[in-house]
Amino acid sequence: MTTPDPSGIHSIAAQELMQRGAEGSAFTQWMGTRLRHFEAGRVEIEIDLRSNMTQHHGQAHGAIIGYLADTVSAWAAASVAGDVVTAEYKLNFLAPARGETLWARGEVLRAGKRQVVVRADVYATQHGTDTLVAAALATIASVGQPLNTAPEDRAPQENP
């Protein structure tokens, strides 16, 4: 009998991340963001590239690439730090993003008490071939509780 991986895509932490990140954001829902891989410090997401996400040259609009880099960075940081917001990111476009699917991988480089530094790579998949289209470095700020903590273990939140 195989024991399920408590840090995998079907883990409680992954489900909580999806609830916070995707179900709580109408924009993320509109994008159709799917979680493709989850482990502490490493997350992958993907979207289908639709025609209303492209620019006049037929490739993904830069804002779509920025969304993927930002979101996967925040989700990777959240996997180790809990509730987070993006403080800043730098994005390098490397190739035109053409294909059926865009996906991104975020990997935590360093997690501190107040901020998490994440590297994100964004890929376009066309006819089964992945092309690296952008690379980002992000600083993500921790603002809340860690993922997968029992309600009785959470510190009370003050109302603003």
N, C-alpha and C positions, 0 to 999 in steps of 0.2 A: 504494500500500500504506500502510495506517495503522499507525503505531507505537503499541503499547499504552501507556496512561498509567501510569508507574511509581508514581504516588501514588494510583491509583484503587482501587476496591473489590476488584479482583482482584490487587492488588500483593502482593509478598512481605510488606511491612509490615502490610497489612490482614489477611493470612492469619495472621501471627504474633500480631496483636492478638486475633483471634478465638480462636486456640488458647489464649492466656493467659487471656483474659477469659471466654470462653463454655465452651470444652471443659474448662477447669480448674475450673469452678464448677457443682456440681450444681444450685444454686438458679437460676443463669442458664439452665441447660438446662431446668429445670422451667418457668421463665417463657416459654421458647420464643423467646428473644431472637434477632433477625436483624439483621445489619448491612445498612443500606440505602444508606449513602453513606460514603465514606472519602477523606479527603485530610489532609495534615499540618495539624493545628490545627482540623479541622472533621469531625465524625463524626455520623451519624444512625443510630439503631437503631429497631426496631419490635417490637411483640408483638401477638398476637391477644388481644382482651379476652374472657376466658372468664367464665362465671357464678361460678366459685369465686374470682374476683378482685374481686368487687363487694361493696359493703356493703349495708346494709338499705334504702337508697333506690334501689338498682339501678345506681348509678354505680361507677366504679372506686374501690376502697379507696385511701385516702391513701397507704398503704404501697406500693402498686403505682406510684403517681405518684412517690413518693420514690425508689423503686428505679430508675425510668427516668432521673430527673434525676441521681442519684448515678452510675449506670453510664455514661451518655453523657458526663458530665463527666470521669470517670476515663479513659474510652477516648479522648476528645479530647485530654486531657493526655498520655496514653501515646503518642499519635501524634507528639508532639514531644519527650517526655521519657523514654520507655521505661517501665520498671516503676514503678508508682505506687500510692499508697493515698490515700483521701480523708481530709483533715484536718478539714474541716468544710464544711457547706453550709447555706444558708438557702433555704427553699422558700416561695413564695407561691402559694396555690391561687386561681385566677382564675375558674373556671367548672366546673360538674359535668362529669366525664369519662365521657361516654356514647358508645357507638359500637361498631363492629366491630374497630377497630384503634386502638392507641395508639402514637404515635411521638414521638421526642425528637431534638432537634438540640443538640449541644454545640459551642461555639466558644471557642477559647482567646483570652482577652483579653490576657494577658501571661504569658510563660514566663520564669522565672528559673532559677538553678542549683538551688535547693532546693524551690521551689514553683511551681505553675502556677495561675493564676486563670482560671476557665472560667464562661461564662454558658450555661445550659441552658434551653431552652423545650420544654415537653411539650404535645403535641396529641392530640386525639381525632378520629378520622375516622368520621363517621356518614353513610351514604348518599352517599359521595363528597365530603363537605364537611369541611374541617379546622377545628377550633376550638381556639384556644390555651387550655389548661386550667391551666397552671402555669408559673411562671418561677423559676429558681434561680440563685444565685451560689455557686460552690464554690471552695474552696482545696484543691488536690491536691498532695500531697508526693511528690517524686521519691525512689525508694528503690533503684533498680537500673539496669540497662543499658538503653541506647536500643534501640528496635526496629530490626530489619533490619541488625544488625552481623554481620559474618562471625565465626564461632567463634574464629578465630585472633586477631581484633582485640579480643576481650572480655577484660577484666581477670579474673584468677582470683578466684573467690568463696571466702571462708573459711566453713567449717562453723561454725554457732553452737555 
